[in-house]
Amino acid sequence: MTLTSGGHMTATSQSQKTPGQGERRFLSGPQDRGSELLRLLRISAEFVRGFRKLHFLGPCVTVFGSARFAESHPYYGLARDVGKRLAEAGFTVMTGGGPGIMEAASRGAKDVGGRTVGCNIELPIEQKPNPYLDECVNFHHFFVRKVMLVKYSYAFVVLPGGFGTLDEVFETVTLIQTDKIRDFPIVLVASDFWNPLIRFMRDTLLARGTIDEGDFELMNVVDSADDAVALIRDAAIRRFGLTYGPGARRRRPLFE
């Protein structure tokens, strides 16, 4: 049923280009105009490739979380349950494509025959796509990858994670807060992990006037996969008008 609308680094010689070198140069300041133009064309091509790959997946829910949790960790089991419940509700499960929470959510979806997609990132410390993906798109640039993880999603489930996860959740909250995207649900799962952050936001950010009381309504904290998916299903079907039915059609003139 489908709804519609870290590691070890080794030294390399200068002649060997490792993932990240091009981005490091790009972000290090002005370059010659020719290389800047080539970089712009590569970025544009990366966007087009992502659009073509992800256009027909149907409504997705993106699951954020750490790549560092092993299969034996309770958060891995929780993420697997989240993926399972999302797939049973008819959503495509989208993740960053790597191990840990990302693998667990994809694995849970596949447990019940759901559809999965990964937006993998090329890193100096290799991140191999997990084996539970129906589709996997590799990206060179973090900002292109983050656009894809947001563009095709109707909700966001955030499990415990580190700097990358916090970057993803706060960027998504900022996009909703500034009305750049609709107020899609952001569900933080595992209150023991997230409550200290919520307290900091209330005791420091709100107390000093850098956010408003209403900003807390942009995020929901729950402890179970069932509660997370109930919030998302309600928003997707009642607020955004998603129904069960056929998805977008491929067009042969566009080589789809």
C-alpha positions in Angstrom: 0.0 0.0 0.0 1.5 3.3 -1.1 0.6 6.9 -0.4 0.5 9.4 -3.2 -0.4 13.2 -3.8 33.0 7.0 12.0 36.4 4.9 10.7 40.2 5.1 9.9 41.9 7.4 7.4 45.0 6.5 5.5 47.5 8.9 4.0 47.2 9.5 0.2 49.5 11.2 -2.3 48.7 14.5 -3.8 47.9 12.8 -7.1 45.1 10.8 -5.4 41.9 12.7 -5.1 40.0 11.7 -2.0 36.3 12.6 -1.3 36.1 16.0 0.2 39.1 17.6 -1.5 37.0 19.3 -4.2 34.5 20.6 -1.6 37.4 21.9 0.6 38.8 23.8 -2.3 35.4 25.1 -3.3 34.7 26.4 0.2 38.2 27.9 0.7 37.4 31.2 -1.0 37.4 32.6 -4.6 38.8 30.4 -7.3 39.6 31.1 -10.9 36.4 31.7 -12.9 36.8 28.6 -15.1 36.9 26.2 -12.1 34.1 28.1 -10.4 31.9 27.6 -13.6 32.8 23.9 -13.8 31.9 23.5 -10.1 28.6 25.1 -10.7 27.9 22.8 -13.6 28.8 19.8 -11.5 26.5 20.9 -8.7 23.7 21.5 -11.1 24.2 18.0 -12.6 24.1 16.6 -9.1 20.7 18.3 -8.4 19.3 17.0 -11.7 20.5 13.5 -11.0 18.8 13.6 -7.6 15.6 15.0 -9.0 15.4 12.3 -11.6 16.1 9.5 -9.2 13.7 10.5 -6.4 10.8 11.9 -8.4 8.8 8.7 -8.5 9.3 7.4 -5.0 6.0 8.6 -3.7 5.6 10.5 -0.4 8.6 9.9 1.8 9.3 10.3 5.5 13.0 11.0 6.3 14.6 9.4 9.2 17.6 11.1 10.7 20.0 9.6 13.2 23.5 8.5 14.0 25.6 6.2 11.9 27.4 4.9 15.0 24.8 2.7 16.7 25.4 -1.1 16.3 22.6 -3.6 15.8 22.7 -4.5 19.5 21.9 -0.9 20.7 18.4 -0.2 21.9 18.2 2.9 19.6 18.9 0.6 16.6 15.9 -1.5 17.5 13.8 1.6 18.0 14.7 2.9 14.6 14.0 -0.5 13.0 10.5 -0.4 14.5 10.0 3.2 13.2 10.9 2.1 9.7 8.5 -0.8 10.0 5.6 1.3 11.2 6.2 4.0 8.5 6.2 1.3 5.7 3.0 -0.2 7.1 1.4 3.3 6.9 2.3 3.5 3.2 5.3 5.8 3.3 8.6 5.4 1.5 11.4 5.5 4.1 14.2 7.9 3.2 17.5 8.0 5.1 21.0 9.2 4.6 21.8 5.7 3.3 24.5 4.7 5.8 24.8 2.4 8.8 23.4 2.7 12.3 20.0 4.4 12.6 19.8 4.8 8.8 20.3 1.1 8.3 17.9 0.2 11.1 15.1 2.3 9.7 15.6 0.9 6.1 15.8 -2.6 7.5 12.5 -2.2 9.4 10.8 -1.0 6.3 12.1 -4.0 4.3 10.9 -6.4 7.0 7.3 -5.6 5.9 8.0 -5.2 2.2 8.2 -1.4 2.3 10.1 0.9 0.0 13.4 2.5 0.9 15.7 5.1 -0.5 19.1 6.4 0.7 20.8 9.7 0.0 24.4 8.7 0.6 27.3 11.1 1.0 30.8 10.6 -0.2 33.2 11.1 2.7 37.0 10.8 3.3 36.0 8.1 5.8 34.1 5.9 3.5 30.4 5.5 4.3 29.1 2.4 2.5 25.4 2.3 1.7 23.5 -0.1 3.8 22.1 -3.3 2.1 18.4 -2.5 2.8 17.9 0.2 0.1 15.8 -0.1 -3.1 17.3 3.1 -4.4 20.5 4.8 -3.5 21.8 8.1 -4.8 25.4 9.2 -4.0 26.1 12.9 -3.4 29.4 14.8 -3.3 28.0 17.9 -1.5 26.2 17.9 1.8 24.0 20.8 0.9 22.6 19.0 -2.2 22.0 15.9 -0.1 20.1 17.9 2.5 17.9 19.5 -0.1 16.9 16.0 -1.3 16.2 14.7 2.2 13.8 17.6 2.8 12.3 18.1 -0.7 10.7 14.7 -1.0 9.5 14.3 2.6 6.2 14.9 4.3 7.6 14.4 7.8 10.8 13.9 9.6 11.6 11.4 12.3 14.8 12.2 14.3 16.4 9.6 16.5 19.5 10.1 18.6 22.6 11.3 16.8 25.6 13.7 16.8 26.6 16.8 15.0 25.1 15.7 11.6 21.8 14.8 13.1 21.6 18.1 15.0 22.5 20.0 11.9 19.7 18.3 10.0 17.0 18.7 12.6 17.8 22.4 13.2 18.0 23.2 9.6 14.6 21.6 9.0 13.1 23.4 12.0 14.5 26.7 10.6 13.0 26.1 7.2 9.6 25.6 8.8 10.0 28.5 11.2 10.8 30.8 8.3 8.0 29.5 6.2 10.3 28.1 3.5 8.6 24.7 3.8 5.2 23.8 5.2 4.8 22.8 8.8 5.5 19.2 8.2 5.8 17.1 11.4 9.2 16.8 13.1 9.1 14.0 15.6 12.0 13.5 18.0 12.0 9.9 19.2 13.6 8.9 22.6 12.8 11.5 25.2 15.7 10.5 27.4 18.0 11.7 24.7 16.1 14.8 23.6 14.7 16.2 26.8 18.0 17.9 27.9 18.1 19.7 24.5 14.5 20.8 24.9 15.3 22.1 28.4 18.3 24.1 27.0 16.0 25.6 24.4 13.4 26.6 27.0 15.8 27.7 29.8 18.3 29.5 27.6 17.0 30.2 24.1 13.4 31.1 25.1 14.5 32.8 28.3 16.8 35.1 26.3 14.4 35.8 23.6 16.1 34.1 20.7 13.1 31.8 20.0 9.3 32.1 20.7 7.1 29.9 22.8 5.3 28.8 19.6 8.5 27.4 18.2 8.2 24.5 20.5 5.1 23.4 18.6 7.3 22.7 15.6 8.7 19.6 17.3 7.1 16.7 19.1 8.9 14.4 21.5 7.7 10.8 21.8 9.1 7.5 23.0 7.5 4.9 20.7 7.4 4.2 17.0 3.6 3.9 17.2 3.3 7.4 18.6 5.7 8.8 16.0 3.8 7.3 13.1 0.4 8.2 14.5 1.4 11.9 14.5 2.8 11.7 10.9 -0.1 9.7 9.5 -2.6 12.3 10.9 -0.7 15.2 9.4 -0.1 13.6 6.1 -3.6 12.4 5.4 -5.7 15.0 7.2 -3.6 18.2 6.9 -1.9 17.6 3.5 -4.5 15.6 1.7 -2.5 12.5 0.8 -4.6 9.6 -0.3 -4.0 6.0 -1.3 -3.7 5.6 -5.1 -1.4 5.6 -8.1 1.7 7.7 -8.1 3.4 10.0 -10.7 3.7 8.5 -14.2 7.0 8.2 -16.0 7.4 10.1 -19.3 9.3 8.4 -22.1 10.3 11.7 -23.9 12.2 12.5 -20.7 13.9 9.1 -20.7 12.3 8.2 -17.4 
